[in-house]
Amino acid sequence: MVKKVFIFCVVLFILLNCVNVYHYFLKNHQEVEVQVESKTIKEEKKEKDSIKKKVLPVKLKFLKPSISVPIRLVSVDEKQRMEVPEGLKEAGWLKNSAIPGEKGTSLIAAHRDWKNELGPFSYLEKMDQKDQIEITFSNGKKKYFEFKRKKRVDTEADPDASIDVKQKTTSQVILISCTGKFNHRTGNYNQRELVYLIPGKVKK
């Protein structure tokens, strides 16, 4: 009888310790998840605060036809493609690219047309050496950029075409819009118009 009681006590002791170990693991596991989540939120807040402190582009103007369009910040989607604001009322500046005028490559994109109406960025197809743009910043200051070259990319022939925004040796702005033939099956144009501009002064 004493032996049975002793065995029962030993088994009970082991079970209680197992429960305590499980509770300890569960508690610490939950704390790790909260710490990771808090760290992610903190990083996102830090990035937003950093962007708020910067002087950012807010408006782009084509000087030759005197057409303006507001600029807003955009990111990339899950496929690492630059997002473009819907409609024709805004252009998007990729927040991971350089601020226009600083060392690096700045990307600004907008739709060529929307619901059979041409937008300001349809002018990219006509731009040449005589063209300039004016970019207004959040502090009210303006910077000017002059045409350097243009390039067309066939997205059907080269679907993996990309732009390197990591270079920091030169300052350039690349304007991007759709062009070419419209594919009714995919709902997209088959080409992209890229216009490269460099810092310059107003041409009178």
N, C-alpha and C positions, 0 to 999 in steps of 0.2 A: 504493500500500500504506500509506504513512504517512498519507495522507488518510483511509483507511478506519479506521485505528487511532484517529485523532483523533476522528472522528465517533462511533466506538464508545465512547470515553471520555466524550465529552460526553453521550451518551444515558444511559450508566451513572450519571454524576454527577446528571443530572436525576431519574432513577428513585430513586436513594438519597435525594435531598432530598424527593421526594414521600412516600417511606416515613416519613421523619423527621417531616414535617409531619403525616401521618396519625396517627402515634404520639403526637405532642404534643396534637393535637385530642382523641384518644380519652382520653388521660390527664386532661386538664383537664375534659373532659365528665363523666367519672366522678367527679371531685372535686366538681364542682358538685352532682351528684345526692346525694352523701354529705352535703354541707353542708346541702342542703335537708332531707334526711331527719333529720339530727341536730338541725336547728333545730325541726322539728315535734315530735320526741320531747322536746326541751328545753321547748318551750311546754306540752306536755301535762303534763310533770312539774311545771312551775311552777304550773299551774292546780290540780293535785292537792295540792301542798304548801300553796297558798293556802287551799284548802277545809279542809284538816286543821287549820289555825291558827284557823279561825273557830269560833264557838260556834253549833252547828247544832241544828235541831229533831230530837228523837228519839222523841217520843211525843205523841199527840193524845188528849184525853179529852173526850167529851161529858158535861157536868156533870149535865144533867137526868136522862138515863137511866143515868148512870155507866158508860159504855162506853168502853174505851180501845183504841187501836190503835198499834203501833209505826210510826215514820216512817223511810223510807230515801230517799237521794238518787236522783233519776231525771233523765234528759236528754230530748231530743227525737229522733224518728226521722228518716229521710232526707226525709220529707214535712213536717217541722217540726211534727209532732204530739207532744204530751206522752205519754211512756211511762207506763204504769200497771202496778204490780206484779201478777203473776198471783195468783189466789186472794183470800182475805179476811183474811189474817193481817198484811198491811202496807198502809200508804198511801204514796204517793210525793210527795216535795216536789221541785219543779222547781228544780234547782240554779242555773239562770240567772235565777230570780225572786228577789225580795227575801227576806231572812231575816225571819220573822214578828216584827212589832214595830218593824222599821226602816222608814224611808221607802220607799215603793214598794208593788208588788203581789206578794204571796206566793201561789203556787199549790200546793194540796195535793189530790191526787186518789186515789180508790180505787174498786173495783168495788161496785156496788149489791148484786149477788148472784153466786154461783158454784156451779154444779152444783145448782141448785134450793135453795140455802141463802142466806138473807139475811145480809148483812154489816153492820158498824157504820155504813157510809156510806149505808145505806138510810134512816137516820134523817134525812138531809137533807130528805126529802120532808115531814117533820113539823115541821121547825124553824120557830120564830116569834120574836117580840120578847122572849119570856121566856128564850130559850136563850143559853147561853154555852159556850165551849170553853176548855180548859186545854192549853197546849202546854209540854211539858218539854224543856229543852235539854241539850246534852251536858255542860254544867258543873253540872247538877242544878237550875238555877234554873227557875222557872215564870212564864209570862205568860198573862194572861187576855184573851179577846176576846169581844165581845158582838155579837149579831145586829143587822145593819143592814137588809138587804133580801135578797130572793132572786129568781132569774130562771131561766126555762126557755128553752133554745135548741133549736129544731127543726133537727137536723142534715140532715134530708132536704130541708127547704125552704131552709135556709141552710147548705150544705156548707162554705162558706168562712168561717164564723164564727170569729173569733179574739179573743184577750184581749191587751190591751196591757200588757206587763210592764215597759215602759221608763219609765212615769211615776214621778216621785220627789217629788211634791207632798204626797201623803197616804199614810198607813200603812193597809193593808188586807190581809186574808187572804181568799182565795176558795177554798171547798171545792167540789170537782167530783165528780159521779158520774153514772151512767147513770139514765135514767128513761123513762117513756112506754110505748110499745108495743114488744114484742120482735119483730124481723123474723127469722123462721126462715131466710129465704133468705140474708140477709147475716150472720146470727149476731150482730146488734147491736141495741141499743135505738135508737129514732128521736129521742130527746131527751136533753139533758144538764141536770141540776139544778145550778145555781150558787148558792151561799149566800155572801153578802158579810158579813164581820165586821170590826169595828174594835177597837182596843185599849180595854180597860175594866177595871173592878175586879170582884171577886167579889160577886155579889148574894146576900145572906143571906136 
